[in-house]
Amino acid sequence: MGDEYDVEAVTNKLRIQPTETWKMGDYIRNKDIRYKYTCWLYSTGEAPLKFKTQLEKIECLFLPKIEELCQLKDQYDLNFSFDIVICATGEEFPSVRLENPFMHLVDKLDARIDFDIYIN
C-alpha cells in the first residue's frame, strides 16, 4: 500500500501476478467512494481450516523476493500488510501459529498482520 506508485512496475519487478490492484482515487467497486491509497494485492483466494498450508503458499512466493520487496518499499515508500482471513464452521477452528519463516518476512518488510475471523 502507498500513496501513488506504478502497480505494473511492482508486478514486473516481482514477476508475480497480483489478484487485484487499484490506484488512489479509483472508485471502490462502482460506488461513489474513492480509494485513499494505491494497492497491489495478492490473495491465495482461500480461507480453509488448513492455516499452515495457506501461510506456506505466501512464504514460498514472497520469501525469495525479499530483496525486491525491500527495494520497492524504499523506492515507493510502501507499507506492507498481511491480512489473514480465517473462517471457522461449527465447532471446528483452525490452530493459528506463525512460524519463523513467515515472521522473518514480516520483520524484513516491517509489515503489519491483520486477522479477520469469521465464525459460521
C-alpha positions in Angstrom: 0.0 0.0 0.0 1.1 3.5 -0.7 0.0 6.9 -2.0 0.8 6.7 -5.7 3.1 4.2 -7.4 3.2 2.2 -10.6 1.5 -1.1 -9.9 2.7 -2.5 -13.2 6.3 -1.8 -12.2 5.7 -3.7 -9.0 4.3 -6.6 -11.0 7.2 -6.6 -13.4 9.8 -6.4 -10.6 8.3 -9.2 -8.6 7.3 -11.3 -11.6 4.1 -12.2 -9.6 0.6 -11.5 -11.0 -1.5 -9.7 -8.4 -5.0 -10.7 -7.6 -6.2 -7.1 -7.7 -4.8 -3.6 -8.0 -6.2 -0.1 -7.7 -4.9 3.4 -7.7 -5.6 6.2 -5.3 -8.7 8.0 -6.5 -10.2 5.0 -8.3 -13.8 4.3 -7.4 -14.4 1.4 -4.9 -16.4 -1.2 -6.7 -18.5 1.2 -8.7 -19.6 3.1 -5.6 -19.4 6.8 -5.1 -16.4 6.4 -2.8 -12.8 6.5 -3.9 -9.7 4.6 -2.6 -7.4 6.7 -0.5 -4.3 4.7 -1.4 -2.8 2.7 -4.2 -2.7 -1.1 -3.7 -1.1 -4.2 -5.2 -3.0 -7.2 -3.7 -2.1 -10.9 -3.7 -4.6 -13.4 -2.3 -4.5 -17.2 -2.0 -8.2 -17.0 -2.7 -8.9 -19.5 0.0 -9.8 -19.4 3.7 -9.7 -23.1 4.7 -9.1 -24.6 8.1 -5.5 -25.5 7.0 -4.0 -22.3 8.1 -0.4 -23.6 7.8 -0.9 -24.6 4.2 -2.0 -21.1 3.2 0.8 -19.4 5.1 3.3 -21.7 3.3 2.0 -20.6 -0.1 2.7 -17.0 0.9 6.2 -17.9 2.2 7.1 -19.8 -0.9 6.0 -17.0 -3.2 7.4 -14.0 -1.3 10.4 -15.1 0.8 12.6 -15.4 -2.3 11.5 -11.9 -3.3 12.5 -10.1 0.0 15.3 -8.1 -1.7 12.9 -6.9 -4.5 10.2 -6.1 -1.9 12.6 -4.1 0.2 13.7 -2.2 -2.9 10.1 -1.4 -3.8 9.4 -0.4 -0.3 12.2 2.2 -0.3 11.5 3.3 -3.9 7.8 4.0 -3.5 7.6 4.4 0.3 5.3 1.4 0.6 3.6 -0.2 3.6 3.1 -4.0 3.7 0.2 -5.8 5.3 -0.6 -9.4 5.6 -4.4 -9.6 6.0 -5.3 -13.1 7.1 -8.9 -14.3 6.9 -9.9 -17.3 9.0 -13.3 -18.9 8.5 -14.5 -21.4 11.1 -17.6 -23.5 10.9 -19.5 -25.1 13.7 -17.1 -26.4 16.3 -14.0 -26.6 14.1 -11.5 -23.8 14.5 -8.0 -23.9 12.9 -4.9 -23.6 15.0 -3.1 -20.4 14.2 0.7 -20.4 14.5 3.0 -18.1 12.8 6.3 -19.9 12.0 9.7 -18.4 11.8 9.9 -18.1 8.0 6.7 -16.0 7.9 7.8 -13.9 10.9 11.2 -13.3 9.1 9.2 -12.0 6.1 7.1 -9.8 8.3 10.2 -8.4 10.1 12.2 -7.7 7.0 9.3 -5.8 5.4 8.2 -4.1 8.6 4.8 -5.4 7.8 1.6 -5.4 9.8 -0.5 -8.5 10.4 -4.3 -8.2 10.4 -6.5 -11.1 11.4 -10.2 -11.3 10.3 -12.0 -14.2 11.9 -15.4 -15.3 10.8 -17.4 -18.0 12.6 -20.3 -19.6 10.7 
